[in-house]
Amino acid sequence: MNYENIPDRLILNYKLLKAVIYEETKILYEDRPHVLEHWQQDAYQMTDNETRQQAPCEKMRPSFRALYFLYTETLYSGEHITKHMIRDAVDRYKDTIKLLLAGHLMQEFPNIEIKRSVNEEKIEEALDREYIYSSMDIDFHLMRDIVTKKKEYKEGDTGYLGTEIVDNKGQVRGMAELRPNDTGVRELASDQQEIWLELIESTLSSLDEMTADLFDLITYLWMVTPKDSDGYIEFHSSDALRLRNLRKRSSNGRELDYREEDRFNIMKRVAALSSIWVSLGDQKVKVINAEEMQDNELYKFKDFQRMFEIGKIRVAYDKKTGEARGIYAVQVKPTSILTPYLEGPNRSIGLLDLKIFQYSHYTQREQKRLARYLNLQWKIRTMRRSLNQPFKVSTILKVLDISTRYNGVQIRDKFENVLDELQKDDVIKTWHYTEEIDEEMVGKKGWFKNYWSEIKVVILPHDALVKENRKNLISSDHDADEQIIARMQKLTQDNLLVSKVEETSLPWKLHSETASTIDVAPIKVEVGDEPEQQVFDFSAEIKLTPTSIKEMIDSLGMSIRQSASEIGIAHTTLSRYIKRENKRQNKNNEVKMLNWLKEKAAK
């Protein structure tokens, strides 16, 4: 069969349709040769049963059978299908296709797929842009801020540790409680339950600026990726580790994997987020003046609600001992206390600079806090056309939340050093006081509170951020995607996609070879041995430019997607680089592209 000779508008019979589905969809999986090898066999071989029935048989791999029925029973149910229609579906529904097949691939190739996230492309896009999207509503910002302040949680009348949600004006806008004993996670296998409870036990100690990072990352992914029929998305520990540009382990010059400790630190904070319950006013936040409050009866808030719900968890098991090594991924969704700020016509979406995620939550806490606050204010001020409005130094100091062990002179130095670093890192464009500081007053009695704290400072964003904030960001929704996912789940329930010995749908309906049920069985994946990776060392002088990359790709006869897969970056990133569309190039990506150029030139 010569695939190129199949006309775009030809109505396809079963044999041709299998081949077209493979050829048009494989572009999404060029980084998974282990998958394409098996799919190609299913696509081009016809069993006797297939010849008789003109339909998939039980010998076909579940992932390819699911792919076939996705097109024939969901996207184009009851229609005559052409090559053009398959190509169009791949372009329109690529994220949904990846989500729906992730569970099948995990079942078929568990040791490879355990470390893969369905969000890889979204993370690469964020790294390329150097920002993610977030709600820029003040109440959303305050709820995120309470996950950073473990010292403010005190035991209350309910027996839980709790804290008030207070804005910069001292107004109480809600309450939050830690309820680690109410896990809310669906039924788990015993070893999974044990490892999840271990994470929950560290809830209070896990509240810090990194937890706020995960708050932002999970809500971002929830806005931009398809959800299952229950509203869950997959969150993988690799998503956060990749976004933070955390280095993987290495041995003898070989890059291995992230440390299990790093994955644990991510997942224990996700567990902490699922343990926080919030109470706000009816529909909108109820504002109460804290000075007038006598007791808890004055809180007229609605019932407490969990911030995030956890569905199922994905656990990796040690190859040698069989013991659970750690949670790699979870199903997660924000609850109705957060979703009004993330979807619908009244939401306000702006940009969060990725430097926020890459600053250390230990040594650069103030930089992270101020950058978040400024991103919020810049969205608001862009809409109000008041970007040049100055901030009071005292307002910025509240945001920074600098330790009381510092004296006034040290706090001023820290204040100015934080702003200087944000400017050096291109998080802000520029900053300056609105008046020259009288250094004669510095150090005198009352200078800090009555003089310097009352001075004003102008902090301006980059023009590119202002331009983006003026747009209606994330205008598309996933209603169609969710309908497709629901229909595919129904096909699974009707046993159309399932043989007698296997059953799977989304990444969470998985089982090990010895599991007896699919709904709550653990995902048993063995890890331990690391694959060999070749290291290249070239001394030839090769310069990285969009032209040199394009010429190399053309000379090799490769597609941009194939090349990007080899380089280790998203194909969208490579495409934008070649077209010179990137405003600020990611240095890590430049290193990868240059190494790839050297490797190909040496051959």
N, C-alpha and C positions, 0 to 999 in steps of 0.2 A: 504494500500500500504506500503510495506517495502522498503524504499528508497535504503538501502544498497544492495538490491537484483537486482537493475537495473544495467545491465552490462555497462561497460564504453563505449563499441563500438556498443551498440545497437542503431539502427536508431529509434528515438523517435516519437511516435504519439503525437497528440496535448495534450492529458491529461497528459502523462508522461513528455512532454517537459515543461509544466507549472511548474510541481513539481521540475524538475531538475533546471530550471532557478532560482526558489526561493531558493532551498537548496544550490546551488553553489554560488549564489550572496549574500546570507545573511551574509556571513563572512565580507563583506564590511560595514555592517550596524548593527553590534552587539551592538553598542553604541546608537542605536535608536530603542528601543523595541516598541515604538508607531508605527513605520513604519512596522516592521516585523509582528506585530500582524495582520495588515490589509492585508499585502502581503500573509501571510499564508492562509488566507481565500480565496483570489483570486486564489491561486495556487492549492488548494486541493478541491475546490467546483466547480462543473460543473452546469451552468444554462442550461435550456432547449435550449436556443439559441446557446450556445456554443456546446452542444451535436449535434445539427442539422448542424451548420455551421463549426464546428471544427476551430473556430477562436474566438478571444476576442469579448466580447459584451460590450454594453454601461454601464452596471452595474459594470464592472471592474474598479478599481481605475486607474486614468490617469497615475500615476507613475509606476504601475505594467504593464499597457498596453504599456507604452513607453519602459520599460525594455524588454518586450517580442519582440516588433518590432525592438529594437536595435539589438538583436541577429538574428532574422529571416529575416529582410529586409535590414540590413546594414552589419553586420559582416559576416553573412553566407547566404546572399540572394541567393535563388534558390538552396541551398544545403540541403542534408539530414543531420540532426544534431544529434550528440551523446552527452552523458554526458561528455566525454573527451574533446570535442570541447568547450562546455560551460565553463568547468573548466579552459581550456587554455586561453579563452578570458578574464575571470575574472582576471587571473594573468597578462595578457599583457596589458589590457586596464582599470585597476581599476580607475585611475585618470579620464579618459574620462567618464567612467560610472558615477562616482560621479558628475562630472560637468553637464552631460546631465540630470541627475535626480534632480539636486538641485532646479531647478525652479518648478518642480512638487511638491516636498516636501514642498517648501515654500508656495505654494498655498494650499496644503492639511493640513499642520500643521503650520500655520503662527506664532502663538505665541511661538512655540518652536524653529522653524528654524531661526527666525530673528537674533538670537545671534550666529548662527553656521556659520562657514566659510568653503568653499570648500577647503581651503588651510591648514586646521588644521594639516594634516599629514606632509606637507612640513615644517610647522613651528616647529613641534615636532622634525623632523629630524635635522633641523638647530640647535635647542636647544641642541640636543644630541651631534652633532658634535662640537658645540660651534663656528661655523663660517658659513657665507653664501658666495656665489660666486658673484663676481662683475667684471666689465671690469677694466683692469689695463692699459688702454690707457691714456696718459697724458691729451689729450683733453677732454676725458670723465671726468677725475678728475677735470679739471678746470671748466667745465660746472656745475658739482655738487657743486663746491666750491662757485660759484656765488649765489647759493640759500641761503647761510649763511651770506651774507654781505649786510644787508639792508642799512647801512650807506653810501655805495658807489653808490647807485642809486640816480641820479640827473636828474632834468627835462631837456630835450633836445629840439632840434628844432622841433621834431615831436609832442611835447606835452606830450609824455610819459616819465616816469621815466626810465632812462637807465644807463648802466655801460659798461665799456670795460672788456673784458675777457683777462687778462694779466697773463703771466707766470712768474716764479721766475727770469727770465733774463730780465724782463721788456718789452718783446715783446707782442704786441697786437695780439691775436689769434681769436678774434671775438667780437661781441657785444651782449648785452642782454637788453631786454625791458620788463617792466611790462605793460600788457594790460588787466586789470581786467574787463573792460566793455565788452570785447569780450569773453563771456563765452564759446562759442563753444559747449555747451551742447545741445543735442537733445531736442526737444519739451518736456516740463515738465508740470505737473499739476500745478495750480496756487500756492498751498501751498508748493509744492516742489521747484518751482522757487524762492519763497520768502526765503526759508531756505538756498538754494544754494547761492543766492545773498548776504545773510547775511555773509556767509563764505568768499565770494569773496571780500567783503568790507575790510576785515582785511588782505589783501594780503601782503602789505609791512611789517606790524608788525609781520607777520608769518614767515619771512625769518630768519632762525636761524639753529643751528646744528641739531635740531630735524627734520627740513625740509629735511636736507641732509640725515638723517637716512631713511626717507620715500622714497626719491629719490632712495636710494640703495635697499630698501626692494621691492619696486614696480618693479624695473628693474630685481631684482633677481627672483621674482615670475613669471615675464613675460618670463624669460628664462627657467624655470623648470616646468611650468604648461601648460596644453592645452589651446588654445585660441579659441574663437568663429570664425565664418567665416569672421568677420570684423577685427579680430586681437586683440580683447579685452580679458582681463582676469578680474576676480573678485578680488577686493581688499577690505577686510573687516577691520573695525577698530580694531576688536579683534586680527587680525594678528600682528599689531604693538604693541598693548598692551601686548600681550602674549610674543612677542620677547623681549620686554623691561623688562619682569618679573615684571610688575606693579601689585600691589596687588589689589584684588577685594575688594569691600565693604563687611563688615561683621556686623552681628547683633546678639547679644546673643550667640556668638560662632558659628554662621552659616555663611558660605561664600555665599554671594549674587552675585552681578554682578559688572562690572566696572562702575565707576561713569559716568553719562552723560557728565560731564565736560571733562573727559579724552577722551571720544569719540569725542567730539566737537573739542578739541585741535588737535587731529589727522586729522580730516576731513578738518579743516580750512587750514591746511598746504598742504593737497592734492589739495585743491582749489587753493592755492597759486602756486603750481607747474604747474597747468593747465593755469595759467595766465602769465607765463614766456615765452617770445619769444626770439629765438636766431638766430643770423646771423653769418654764417661761410663762409669760402672760398669755391670755386668750388671743390666738392668732398672731398678734404682734406682741413684742416684749412689754411686760408691765413695768413701768418705771416708778420706783418708790424712793423718796428722799431718805437716805440712810439715817440722817440726824433725827428724824421724827419717829423712827421705829422704836417700839417698846418691847415687842416680843414677836415670836414667829407667827402669831395670829394675823399680823399685818401683811404677811406674804399671801397675796391672793393669786397664786400661780396655779396653772393647771398641773395635772399629775406629772410626776417625773417620767421621763422617757430616756431610754438608752440612746447614746449618740450613734453608735455603730452596731450592727448585728453581724455575727459571724455565722456562716453556713457550715460548710465542711472544710476539713483541713487536709493538706497533702504532706505526708510524712515520708522521710527517707530512712531506709534501714541499712545498717552496716552489713556489707557482703559477708564478712567472716563470722561475726557474732550473731547476726540476726536481730540485734537490738535497735530500737528506734534512735536515730542520730539527731533528728531535728525536724521542725516544721519548715517546709520550703515555701508553701503557698497556702492561702486561705480564700474561701469565698467571703466576700464582705460587701456591705451596703450601708450608706448613711440612712438613718431613720427619718421620719417625718419632722423631727425637730430641726434637721439640717436641709432637707431636700427643697423647701421653698426658696432657699438662697442659691440653689444650683440649677433649677429648671423653671420654666414658665416665663411669661412676658415681663414680670416685674423684677427679675433677677438683675444684678449689676455685676458683670464679669470684667475683670481687669488682669493685669500681668503681674506675675511674681518672678523676680530675677533668680536664675538658678544658682547664683552665688550664695543665696540664702541657704541652700541645701549643702553647699560645699564648704561653707565655713564650719569650723569645729564647734560642737555644742559645749565643749569644755572651755576652750581658750578664747573663743570668739562669740560668746553668747550675746554680747551687746550688739555686735554687728548684725547678727541674725534678727534680733528683735527690732532694731531700728529700720532695717531694710524692709521687713514686713509692714511696719507701720507706714513708712514712706510710700510704698507701693499702693497701700490703701488710700492714703491722702492724695496721691497724684491722680488716681482715678476720679476721686470726688472733685478735686480741683480742676481737672481737665474739663469735666462736665459743667462746672460752674465758672470756668474761665478765670480762675483765681490762682494760677500757679505761682505767681510772684508774691502771694501773701506770705508774710514771714511767720515762723513758729516762735513761741516763747521758749527760752532755754529751759525753763521749769517744766514745760510740757514734754520736751524731748527727754529730760531727766527721768520723768515718770515712766516713759517707755523703756528707757535703758535699764531701769531697775538696778542701778549699781549698788554693790554691797555697802552697807553702812560702816564697814571698817575703814573705808577711805576717808581722808579729810577733804576739805573744800578744794585745796590746790590740786590734789591728786584726782579728784572727780573732774575738775576742769580739764586737766591734761588728758584724762581718759575720754572725755566728751569730744575733744578736738581730735584726738588720735583715731577714734572710731570714724568720724566724718572724713578725715584724711584718707583712711584706708578704703572707705566706700568709694571715694572719688578715684583713688588709684586703681581700684578694681572695676571702674566704669559702672558701678551700681548707681551712682549719682553723677550728674554732669559737673556741678560746682556747688560750693557753699561759701557763705560769708556772713559775718555779723552786720547788722544794719547800722551800727555805729562803732567808732573806734573805742576799744576798751581802755579805761583809765587805769593803768597799771599801778598808779599810786594808791588806789583803793584796795587792791588785791591784798588779802591777808589781814586787813583791818577788821575790827569787830563788826559783825553783821554784813560784811561785804558779799558773802556767798548768797544769803537768803534775800537781802534787801537790795542788792545791786546786780550782781552777775546773773542770778536766776531770772531777773526781770528783763534782761536784755533780749532782743529778738535776733533770729538768725534766718536767712533765706537759704533754702535747699532746693535745687532745681534738678529735674530729671533730664535724660537725654531726649532729643527731638524724636527719635524713632519710637520711644515708649509713648510719648504723647500722641503720636500719629496712630499707633495701634489702639490706644485707649479710646480714641474717638470712634472706633469701628464698633459694629455690633458683633462681638466676638462669639464664636461657637454658635452660629446661627442654625446649623443643621441639628436634627434630632434623630433618634434611633427607633422611632415607632415602627417603621417597616421592618427593621432588623429584628425587633422583638417579636413581631408577628411570624417571621420566618423561623425563629428559634422555637416558638411555641408549636408551630406545625411540625417541625422535625421531632420535637419531643413526643408529640402525639403519634407519629409514625413509629417511634420506638416503643411506646406503650401498646400499639397495635401489633407489635412484633414484626413489622414489615422490614425493619433494618436488622433484625436479630435472628441469629440461628439458635439452635438448642443449647449450644455450649458457650455462647458469649452474649453479653448484653452491655451496651454503653451508649451514652448520648453526649453529655457535656463533660468537661474535665473532671467533674466530681462524681459521676456515676461510673466508677471504675472498680476493678477488683484485681487481686493477685491471682496467680494460677491455682491457689488452694482455697480461695474464698468461696463461700457457699451462697452469698447474697451480694447484690450490687449496690443497694441503697446506702448502706452505712459501713460497708467493709473498708478496711484500710487500703491505701494505695501502697503496696509493698514494693519499694524500689531499693535495689542494692547499690551502694556507692562505696568507694574506697580506692580502687585502682584508678590511676589517672592515665589518659591516653598520651602517647608520645606526640610532641609537637616539634616540627623542624625549625631550627633557628638559622637565619640567614645573616651573613656578614659580608657586605660589599664595600669596596673602597672607591668604586667609580663615582665620579662627580655627576650626579643626576639632579636636576632642579625640578621641584614640584610646581607646576602651573596648570591651570585648566586645560591649556593646549597640549601639554605633555601627557596628561592623563587621557585626554580624548584620543590623541594619536596612538597611544599604547593600546587602548581598548579596540580601536578600529583595526590596528595591525594584527591583533589576536583574533579578530572576528567574534568578539564576545559582546553580549548585551550589557547594558549598564547594570541591570539587576545581577547578572552573573558576576560581574566585576566587583560590585559592592559587596556581594556575599563573600568573595575571596578576601577582600580588603578588611572586612569586619565592620562595615558601617551600613546604614540604611541606604537603599537605592535612591530614596528621595534626597538624602544628603549629598550623594555623589552627583545626582542630576543637577541640583542647585549649584554645586561647586563648578561643574563644567559650564553652566550657563552664567556663571559669575553673579548669582542672585543672593549670595550670602553677605549680610552686612558685616558680621564679625565671625571669622572662621574659627572653629573649634580646634585648638592646638593638638589635642589627642588624635583627632581625625586626620590632621595634616601629617602627623608622624606615621599613622597607618598607611596613608596613601603613598607617602614617600618610600616606605619600606617595600610596599607592593611594587612600585615602579622599579626599585633596585632589583628585586627578585626576578621580575620578568625580563629586565634588561640583561641580567646575568645569564639567563637561559638562552 
